[in-house]
Amino acid sequence: MSESDRPWPGRVRRIGRAQLREWRLDSLCEPVELCLSELVTNAMRYGRGPVVGVRLYRAASDLFIEVTDGSPARPVLSVAGSDDERGRGLVLVDAVAGSWGVTEDGTGTWCRLSVPEEQP
């Protein structure tokens, strides 16, 4: 990731937070920001396409995040050593999301979070 690209994960987090507030899903801000940050950073670091795409959408009682990077190389859930500075992104996504996976063509990674039931 180039120096000029470093601000993008933070920008995407802010955009995601604004959308969640619009949808009145403030309680999902922290896990969604974490997932967005990790997936966008991975896409920017390892992707091969000229563009990183981000899609945040709601379907019934689920919220989906999909990040595309143009690379058919599938991400792998790995275990980082205690001294490793990288390699924990998908472990964090796996911990906070209900599920995650890779698109059929391998160019996108997605995760699903449950939308809490509305309180009366």
N, C-alpha and C positions, 0 to 999 in steps of 0.2 A: 504494500500500500504506500503510495507516494505521500509526501508531506502535505501536498495540497488536498489529498483525499481524507486526511485524518479528521476533519470536522464533521464529515458526513454521518457517521453513526450517531453522534449527538444531535444533529439536525433531525435525523429520522426519528429518534426518541421523542423530541419535542413535538414533531408533527403527529406521531402516534398518540401522545398524551393529549394533545388538543382534540383529536378525533374521539378519543375515549370520553373526554369531558362533554363533547357534543352529544354523544350517545348516552350520557349519564352512567358511565361505567368506570367512575373514578377508582373504585376498589381494585380494578385490574391494572392500574397504571404501573405499579412496580414490576409485576411479572411480565407484562407486555413490553415495557421498556427494556428489561433484561433480555428477553428473547429477540427483540428487534436489534439491539446492540450486538449481540453475539452473532446472529444470522447475517446481518449486514457486514460486520467486520470480517467474518469468514468469506463472504462473497467477494468482498473487495480484496482480500488477501490472496485467495486461491482461485477465484473465477477467471475465466478466459475471455469473456465477452466484453464488448466495448461499453456496455451499460449494465448497471445493477438495478433490477426492478424490485419494488416493494409493494405488496398488496396486503391491506388489512381489511377484513370483511367479517360481517356477522351473519351466521346462518342458524336460525332457531335459537337454541340455548348454547351455541358455541361461537367462539371468536377465533378466526383463523389469521395467521400471519404466513405469507408466502414471499420468499425472497429468491429471485432468479439471477443467475450470474453467467449464463451462457456456456458453462463448463459441464461436459457430460461426466466428469469425474465425481463419483458419489462420495459425500462426506461420510466419515466413519466415526462412531462413538469410540473414543479412546480414553485410556486412563493415563493421566499425566502424573509424573513423579512429583514428590514434594518440593523439589528444587526447580522444576520446569516452570518457565514463564508463560508458556502457551499450552494449548491442548485441553482446556477445560470448558470451552464454549458450548459444545453439544451436551456435555455432562450437565451443565447448568440448565440448558433448555429442557433436557430430559427430566430434570428434577422439578421444574416449575410447570411444565406443560402437561396436559392430559395425555398427549401423544405427539409424535413428530415423525416425519418421513421425508422421502425424496420423490419428486415428480417422476413420472414414468420414463421421461427422456433423460433424467439425471441433471437437468439444468436448473432445478429449483429445489429449495428445501422449505418445508412448511412445518408449522406446529399448530396445535389446537388447544385452546384454553376454555374451560367451562365458564359460562356467564352466570353469575349468581342470580338466584331468583329475586324478583323485586319484593321489597318489603312494603307492607301496607302502610 
